[in-house]
Amino acid sequence: MQLRTALASFAVTVATTGVAHAVEYTRLVTDKSALAFTYKQMNAPMEGNFKRFKGQIAFDPAQPAKGSASFDIEVASIDVGSPDGNGEVGGKQWFNAAAHPSARFVSSSIKPLGNNRFEVAGKLTIKGKTQDVSTPVTYRADGANGVFEGAFAIKRNDFAIGEGPWVDTSIVANEVQIKFRLIAAPK
């Protein structure tokens, strides 16, 4: 009888601990997420963002190495603060949104770094040019959702963002900081 009581108690404990609370995030909540960037123009800090993007995510904090993520960014949704500026950077010399309507990131690995921090590596494609990128990402639970935040730098010339006279980095810096805050919902 004591063995049966002990087994029942163990089963209740297992059912109400971490195993029961495991969660896998599978849906990007785009209306609560943000994808922004900063750069320098004539040595003055500038900001912008992309208003439309979509993605797929599969992330279980207990098994991060099995996770994956991919994102498609509508480059014509860029906002640099003015309609004229938006038209200019969407044009042929910058993002060339007519010929290359989207930028894409596809993860290749997710490595735990400890303390809810992860390194996400993958391929970033902009204007048909693909580069390996890696970014530290912090994760935290927020109710039922997961919040993923991070930032990484790219060199715009590696992606031919700014052609012709804009290749010169004395007016618009080559380095662009990409910042993201992604909200993901569970299954």
C-alpha positions as CSV (number, residue, x, y, z in Angstrom):
1,M,0.0,0.0,0.0
2,Q,2.8,2.4,0.8
3,L,4.4,1.7,-2.6
4,R,1.2,2.5,-4.4
5,T,0.8,5.8,-2.4
6,A,4.5,6.7,-3.2
7,L,4.0,6.0,-6.9
8,A,0.8,8.0,-7.0
9,S,2.6,10.9,-5.2
10,F,5.5,10.7,-7.6
11,A,3.1,10.7,-10.6
12,V,1.3,13.8,-9.3
13,T,4.7,15.6,-8.7
14,V,5.9,14.8,-12.2
15,A,2.6,15.9,-13.8
16,T,2.7,19.3,-12.0
17,T,6.4,20.2,-12.5
18,G,8.4,21.3,-15.5
19,V,7.1,18.6,-17.8
20,A,3.6,19.9,-17.5
21,H,4.8,23.5,-18.1
22,A,6.9,22.8,-21.2
23,V,6.0,25.2,-24.0
24,E,7.0,25.4,-27.7
25,Y,6.6,28.7,-29.4
26,T,5.4,28.3,-33.0
27,R,3.7,31.5,-34.1
28,L,5.2,34.9,-34.6
29,V,2.9,37.7,-33.4
30,T,3.8,40.3,-35.9
31,D,1.5,43.1,-34.7
32,K,3.4,43.0,-31.3
33,S,6.9,42.5,-32.8
34,A,9.3,45.1,-34.0
35,L,12.2,45.1,-36.5
36,A,14.3,48.2,-36.5
37,F,17.7,49.5,-37.6
38,T,20.1,52.3,-36.8
39,Y,22.9,53.8,-38.9
40,K,24.8,57.0,-39.2
41,Q,24.3,59.6,-42.0
42,M,26.9,62.3,-42.0
43,N,27.9,61.0,-38.6
44,A,24.5,61.7,-37.1
45,P,22.5,58.7,-35.7
46,M,19.5,57.7,-37.7
47,E,16.7,55.2,-37.1
48,G,14.2,53.3,-39.2
49,N,12.1,50.2,-39.1
50,F,10.2,47.7,-41.3
51,K,6.5,47.7,-40.8
52,R,5.7,44.4,-42.5
53,F,7.4,41.0,-42.0
54,K,6.3,37.5,-41.3
55,G,8.1,34.4,-40.0
56,Q,8.0,30.9,-38.7
57,I,9.4,29.9,-35.4
58,A,9.8,26.6,-33.6
59,F,11.4,27.1,-30.2
60,D,11.3,25.1,-27.0
61,P,13.4,26.7,-24.2
62,A,14.1,23.3,-22.9
63,Q,15.5,22.1,-26.2
64,P,16.9,25.1,-28.0
65,A,19.2,23.2,-30.4
66,K,16.1,21.7,-32.0
67,G,14.7,25.2,-32.7
68,S,14.4,27.0,-36.0
69,A,13.3,30.4,-37.3
70,S,12.8,32.1,-40.6
71,F,11.7,35.6,-41.4
72,D,10.7,37.4,-44.6
73,I,10.8,41.2,-44.5
74,E,8.9,43.3,-47.0
75,V,11.5,45.8,-47.9
76,A,9.0,48.3,-49.4
77,S,7.6,48.6,-45.9
78,I,10.7,50.5,-44.8
79,D,10.2,53.6,-42.7
80,V,13.1,56.0,-42.3
81,G,10.9,58.9,-41.1
82,S,9.7,60.6,-44.2
83,P,7.8,59.6,-47.4
84,D,10.6,61.0,-49.6
85,G,13.2,59.0,-47.6
86,N,11.2,55.9,-47.8
87,G,10.9,56.2,-51.6
88,E,14.6,56.8,-51.9
89,V,15.7,53.8,-49.9
90,G,13.2,51.6,-51.6
91,G,14.6,52.6,-55.0
92,K,17.1,50.9,-57.3
93,Q,20.3,52.2,-55.7
94,W,19.4,51.1,-52.2
95,F,17.0,48.2,-51.6
96,N,15.6,48.0,-55.1
97,A,12.3,46.8,-53.8
98,A,10.9,46.3,-57.3
99,A,13.5,43.7,-58.2
100,H,14.0,42.3,-54.6
101,P,10.8,42.7,-52.7
102,S,11.8,40.8,-49.7
103,A,14.8,40.1,-47.5
104,R,15.1,36.7,-45.8
105,F,16.7,35.2,-42.7
106,V,16.8,31.4,-42.1
107,S,18.4,30.1,-39.0
108,S,21.0,27.2,-39.2
109,S,21.6,26.8,-35.4
110,I,20.5,27.9,-32.0
111,K,23.0,27.5,-29.2
112,P,22.3,28.1,-25.5
113,L,24.6,30.6,-23.8
114,G,23.1,30.4,-20.3
115,N,20.8,32.7,-18.4
116,N,18.1,32.6,-21.1
117,R,20.6,33.8,-23.7
118,F,21.1,32.1,-27.0
119,E,23.2,32.5,-30.1
120,V,21.2,32.2,-33.3
121,A,23.2,31.7,-36.5
122,G,21.9,31.7,-40.1
123,K,21.8,33.1,-43.5
124,L,20.6,36.6,-44.3
125,T,19.7,37.4,-47.9
126,I,19.2,41.0,-49.1
127,K,19.1,42.0,-52.8
128,G,20.0,38.5,-53.8
129,K,23.2,38.5,-51.7
130,T,23.5,36.0,-48.9
131,Q,25.8,36.4,-45.8
132,D,26.3,34.3,-42.7
133,V,25.1,36.2,-39.6
134,S,25.0,35.4,-35.9
135,T,23.2,37.2,-33.1
136,P,22.9,36.9,-29.4
137,V,19.2,36.6,-28.4
138,T,17.6,36.9,-25.0
139,Y,14.5,35.1,-24.2
140,R,11.9,35.6,-21.5
141,A,8.4,34.3,-20.9
142,D,5.7,37.0,-20.8
143,G,2.5,35.2,-19.8
144,A,1.8,32.6,-22.5
145,N,4.1,34.3,-25.0
146,G,7.8,34.3,-25.5
147,V,9.8,37.5,-26.0
148,F,13.0,37.3,-28.0
149,E,15.3,40.4,-28.2
150,G,18.6,41.0,-29.9
151,A,20.8,43.1,-32.1
152,F,23.5,42.5,-34.6
153,A,25.5,44.5,-37.2
154,I,25.8,44.1,-40.9
155,K,27.8,46.0,-43.5
156,R,25.4,47.4,-46.0
157,N,28.0,47.2,-48.8
158,D,28.1,43.4,-48.4
159,F,24.5,43.4,-49.6
160,A,24.9,46.2,-52.2
161,I,22.6,48.5,-50.2
162,G,23.7,51.8,-51.6
163,E,25.0,51.5,-55.1
164,G,26.6,54.1,-57.4
165,P,27.6,57.2,-55.5
166,W,26.2,55.6,-52.3
167,V,28.9,53.0,-52.1
168,D,31.1,55.7,-50.5
169,T,30.6,55.3,-46.8
170,S,31.6,58.9,-45.9
171,I,28.0,60.1,-46.1
172,V,26.1,57.0,-45.0
173,A,28.1,54.6,-42.8
174,N,28.7,51.0,-43.9
175,E,27.6,49.6,-40.5
176,V,23.9,49.1,-39.8
177,Q,22.7,47.8,-36.5
178,I,19.6,45.5,-36.8
179,K,17.5,45.4,-33.6
180,F,14.5,43.1,-33.1
181,R,11.9,42.4,-30.5
182,L,9.9,39.3,-31.5
183,I,6.8,38.0,-29.7
184,A,6.0,34.4,-30.3
185,A,2.9,32.5,-29.1
186,P,2.7,28.8,-28.2
187,K,1.1,26.1,-30.2
